[in-house]
Amino acid sequence: MSKVPPKAVGLATAPSGTWVQTERAAHERWAKLIGSHPKAAALMHVIVGNMGRHNALVASVPNLQRMMGCSRNTVLRAINVLKDENWIEVRQLGGVGTTNAYIVNDRVAWSGPRDGIRYSLFSAAVLVSDNEQPDKSEIGAQPPLERIPTLYPGERQLPTGPSMPPPSQPSLEGLEPDLPSTSCDDPAQ
């Protein structure tokens, strides 16, 4: 049995493509942010580098701590700076907890086509950590998930298996079908 190498942090939903785009004016502001709040600027790079195609990333504070290599308070201060200076919008997931959706201001950076970036209901890349999973000792050792067969464009599904009898409707009085009958004395025919 081969040992699976441990994973520290990974995206549950991969970002679309390897490119993100930024506006020139945002780069100038980002440079100023590096000077005034370096950890907030670093966190912005982590979020933008991992966001999905709708400019959002779902991640826990402990995961962001590990990725940035700093304390919880530093991450929370960086989040507040980014929020207060309109770099990101933060939406809490669930009633209590440390996992949030971080939505990047689409005037700063975006992934994919420019139209349709802002959604009140958004999809997001989800950043998960092995350390936060209740079954962390079993990760990588589980059997593969069942695959659902995929139909590709132009393909059609063929029905198989037992079926129901065809639907029938009684004839209307006087309009009964007049079909010739056949009889067969030899069941082999």
C-alpha positions in Angstrom: 0.0 0.0 0.0 1.5 3.3 -1.1 1.4 6.2 1.3 -0.4 9.3 0.0 1.6 12.5 0.4 -0.2 14.9 2.9 -1.9 18.0 1.5 -1.8 21.2 3.5 -4.3 23.4 1.7 -6.2 23.0 -1.5 -9.1 24.3 -3.5 -12.2 22.2 -3.5 -13.3 24.1 -6.6 -10.5 25.1 -8.9 -10.5 28.7 -10.1 -11.3 29.1 -13.8 -8.0 29.2 -15.7 -4.7 30.6 -14.5 -5.3 34.2 -15.2 -6.8 37.1 -13.3 -7.0 40.6 -14.6 -6.5 43.9 -12.8 -6.9 47.5 -13.7 -3.9 49.8 -13.8 -5.4 52.2 -11.2 -5.8 49.2 -8.9 -2.1 48.4 -9.2 -1.2 52.0 -8.0 -3.6 51.6 -5.1 -2.2 48.2 -4.3 1.3 49.6 -4.2 0.2 52.2 -1.7 -1.5 49.4 0.3 1.8 47.5 0.4 3.4 50.5 2.0 0.7 51.3 4.6 -0.7 47.8 5.3 1.6 45.1 4.0 -0.3 42.1 5.5 -3.6 43.4 4.0 -1.8 43.6 0.6 -0.5 40.1 1.0 -3.9 38.8 2.0 -5.4 40.5 -1.1 -2.9 38.6 -3.2 -3.9 35.3 -1.5 -7.6 36.0 -2.1 -7.2 37.1 -5.7 -4.9 34.3 -6.5 -7.5 31.7 -5.3 -10.8 33.3 -6.2 -13.3 31.7 -8.6 -14.7 33.1 -11.8 -17.3 35.2 -9.9 -14.6 37.0 -7.9 -15.3 35.1 -4.6 -13.3 32.8 -2.3 -14.7 30.9 0.6 -12.1 30.3 3.2 -11.7 30.0 7.0 -9.6 32.4 9.0 -7.3 29.5 10.2 -6.7 28.6 6.6 -5.8 32.2 5.7 -3.5 32.2 8.8 -1.7 29.2 7.5 -1.4 30.5 4.0 0.0 33.9 5.2 2.1 32.5 8.0 0.7 35.0 10.6 -1.5 35.2 13.6 -5.3 35.2 13.8 -5.3 38.8 14.9 -3.1 39.9 12.0 -5.5 38.2 9.5 -8.5 39.7 11.1 -6.9 43.2 11.0 -6.0 42.6 7.3 -9.6 41.6 6.5 -10.9 44.7 8.2 -8.5 47.0 6.3 -9.5 45.4 3.0 -13.2 45.7 3.9 -12.9 49.3 5.1 -10.9 50.4 2.0 -13.4 48.7 -0.3 -11.1 46.0 -1.7 -13.4 43.2 -0.6 -16.8 42.5 0.6 -17.2 39.9 3.4 -20.2 37.6 3.7 -20.4 35.3 6.8 -21.4 31.7 6.1 -23.7 30.3 8.7 -24.7 31.8 12.0 -21.4 31.5 13.9 -17.9 30.6 12.8 -14.8 31.7 11.1 -15.6 30.8 7.5 -16.6 33.6 5.2 -17.0 34.4 1.5 -14.5 37.1 0.4 -15.9 38.9 -2.7 -13.3 40.9 -4.5 -14.2 44.4 -5.8 -14.6 43.9 -9.5 -13.0 47.2 -10.2 -9.7 45.8 -8.7 -9.4 42.3 -10.2 -11.6 39.8 -12.0 -11.4 36.4 -13.6 -13.2 35.5 -16.8 -15.4 37.8 -18.9 -16.0 41.3 -17.5 -19.8 41.1 -17.9 -21.8 39.3 -15.3 -19.2 39.5 -12.5 -21.5 40.8 -9.7 -24.1 38.4 -8.4 -26.2 38.7 -5.3 -26.0 34.9 -5.2 -22.5 34.1 -6.2 -20.4 31.0 -6.8 -17.0 30.8 -5.2 -13.8 28.9 -5.1 -13.7 27.1 -1.7 -10.3 26.9 0.1 -10.2 23.9 2.4 -7.5 22.5 4.7 -6.8 19.0 5.8 -6.3 20.2 9.3 -10.0 21.4 9.5 -11.5 18.1 8.4 -12.9 15.6 10.9 -11.5 12.7 8.9 -8.1 14.2 8.3 -6.3 11.0 9.1 -8.2 9.2 6.3 -7.8 11.8 3.6 -6.3 10.2 0.5 -7.1 6.7 1.6 -10.8 6.8 0.7 -12.1 4.7 -2.2 -12.7 6.8 -5.3 -16.2 8.3 -5.7 -18.7 6.7 -8.1 -18.7 8.4 -11.4 -22.0 9.2 -13.1 -21.9 8.5 -16.8 -21.8 11.6 -18.9 -23.6 12.3 -22.1 -21.6 14.4 -24.5 -23.2 16.7 -27.1 -25.0 14.7 -29.8 -25.3 11.6 -27.7 -28.6 10.1 -26.5 -29.5 7.9 -23.7 -31.0 4.5 -24.6 -33.6 3.3 -22.1 -33.1 -0.2 -20.7 -34.7 -2.5 -18.2 -38.3 -3.5 -17.5 -40.9 -1.0 -18.7 -44.5 -0.2 -18.0 -47.1 -1.3 -20.5 -48.1 1.4 -23.0 -50.9 3.6 -21.9 -54.4 2.7 -23.2 -57.6 4.5 -23.4 -61.0 2.8 -23.9 -62.6 3.3 -27.3 -65.5 5.6 -27.6 -68.9 3.9 -28.2 -69.4 3.4 -31.9 -65.8 4.2 -32.8 -64.2 0.9 -31.8 -61.3 -0.1 -34.0 -62.1 -2.6 -36.6 -58.9 -4.5 -36.9 -58.6 -7.8 -38.6 -57.6 -10.6 -36.2 -55.0 -13.2 -36.8 -54.7 -16.6 -35.3 -51.9 -19.0 -35.2 -52.3 -22.6 -34.4 -48.5 -23.2 -34.4 -46.9 -21.3 -31.4 -43.5 -21.5 -33.1 -44.6 -19.2 -35.8 
